[in-house]
Amino acid sequence: MANINRVVLVGNLTRDPELRHTPSGTAVCKLRIAVNTRQKDQATGEWGDKPNYFDVTVWGNQGESCAQYLSKGRPVAVDGRLDWREWEAQDGTKRQAVEIIADSVQFLGGRGDGEGGGDRQFVPAGAADAADRGDFPPSAADDDIPF
């Protein structure tokens, strides 16, 4: 059985992209994305948004494009993989982090859009909201059911 390591996120940048270059000249762009999750407040019973923050690394020409065209608040869609790393800090403590290595970054909305603006929406294949489609997706064969 093959292992799968895929991540698809749609959210907003929490700060401007940071572009650096490796000693060999390869571009490396760091992004930080906020993605809201719907969560029920146990005290009030009300539903609300809980933000989750993710660090994203974008390599090469795509990283340069991100640094050039993206800014804080801009909505983006990221398709990539999780990468776990561990290192020793200067004080000798072991540190670890999980980040997303982007395979593709889709710019959503217009250049002036921030804070979730824009009229384009990225929806990965098969990821329609279950609340919008019921428990099961519609099927072409549904018309053939005799009841």
C-alpha positions in Angstrom: 0.0 0.0 0.0 1.4 3.4 -1.0 1.8 6.2 1.5 0.0 9.5 0.8 1.1 12.9 2.0 -1.1 15.6 0.5 -2.4 18.9 1.9 -4.9 21.3 0.4 -5.5 24.6 2.2 -7.5 27.7 1.3 -6.9 30.7 3.5 -5.4 34.2 3.8 -1.8 35.3 4.3 -1.1 36.6 7.8 2.0 38.6 6.7 3.8 39.6 3.6 5.9 36.8 1.9 9.6 36.5 2.9 11.8 35.7 -0.1 15.4 34.4 0.3 17.8 32.6 -1.9 20.0 29.5 -1.2 23.8 29.8 -1.7 23.2 28.2 -5.1 20.7 30.9 -6.1 17.4 29.0 -5.7 14.5 31.1 -4.5 12.8 30.1 -1.2 9.6 32.0 -0.2 8.0 31.6 3.2 4.3 32.2 3.7 2.1 32.0 6.8 -1.6 31.2 6.1 -4.6 31.4 8.4 -7.3 28.9 7.7 -10.6 29.0 9.7 -12.3 25.9 11.1 -15.9 26.0 12.2 -16.2 25.0 15.9 -19.0 24.9 18.4 -18.5 26.9 21.6 -19.2 24.4 24.5 -20.3 27.2 26.8 -22.8 29.0 24.5 -23.6 26.3 21.9 -22.9 28.9 19.2 -20.8 28.1 16.1 -17.8 30.2 15.3 -14.5 30.3 13.5 -11.3 29.1 15.0 -8.2 30.2 13.1 -5.4 27.7 12.4 -2.0 29.0 11.2 0.3 27.1 8.8 3.9 27.8 7.6 4.3 27.2 3.9 7.5 27.0 1.9 7.5 27.7 -1.9 10.6 26.9 -4.0 11.9 28.3 -7.2 10.1 30.5 -9.8 6.8 30.0 -8.0 8.3 31.3 -4.8 9.5 34.4 -6.6 6.0 34.9 -8.1 4.5 34.6 -4.6 6.9 37.2 -3.2 6.2 39.6 -6.1 2.4 39.3 -6.3 1.2 38.3 -2.8 0.8 40.4 0.3 -0.7 40.2 3.8 -4.5 39.4 3.7 -4.5 38.0 0.2 -6.5 34.8 -0.2 -4.5 31.8 -1.6 -5.0 28.1 -2.3 -2.0 25.8 -1.5 -1.5 22.2 -2.7 1.5 20.5 -1.2 2.8 18.0 1.4 3.7 18.0 5.1 7.3 18.1 6.1 8.4 17.4 9.7 11.8 18.6 10.8 13.8 18.6 14.0 16.9 20.6 15.0 18.8 21.7 18.0 18.4 25.3 19.1 21.3 27.5 20.2 20.4 26.9 23.8 20.8 23.1 23.3 17.0 22.3 23.4 15.6 20.1 20.7 13.0 21.9 18.5 10.6 20.5 15.9 8.2 21.9 13.4 5.7 20.8 10.7 5.5 22.9 7.6 3.9 22.6 4.2 6.0 22.3 1.1 3.9 23.8 -1.7 3.7 22.1 -5.0 1.4 24.8 -6.3 0.0 28.1 -5.0 -3.1 29.6 -6.6 -3.6 33.3 -6.1 -7.3 34.0 -5.4 -9.2 37.3 -5.7 -7.5 40.4 -7.1 -4.3 42.2 -6.1 -6.3 44.6 -4.0 -8.3 41.9 -2.2 -7.5 41.1 1.3 -9.2 39.7 4.4 -10.9 37.0 2.3 -12.0 39.2 -0.6 -12.3 38.1 -4.2 -14.9 36.3 -6.2 -12.9 33.3 -7.3 -12.9 30.2 -5.0 -10.6 27.2 -5.1 -12.4 23.9 -4.4 -10.4 20.7 -4.8 -11.9 17.9 -6.7 -14.4 15.9 -4.5 -14.3 18.4 -1.7 -17.7 20.0 -2.0 -19.2 21.0 1.4 -21.2 18.1 2.8 -23.8 20.5 4.1 -24.5 21.7 0.6 -25.0 18.3 -1.0 -26.5 16.2 1.8 -24.9 13.0 3.0 -24.1 11.6 -0.4 -23.1 13.3 -3.7 -25.6 13.1 -6.5 -25.1 10.4 -9.0 -26.1 10.1 -12.6 -27.6 6.8 -11.7 -30.1 8.4 -9.2 -32.6 8.8 -12.0 -32.6 5.1 -12.6 -33.7 4.2 -9.0 -37.3 2.8 -9.2 -38.7 4.5 -6.1 
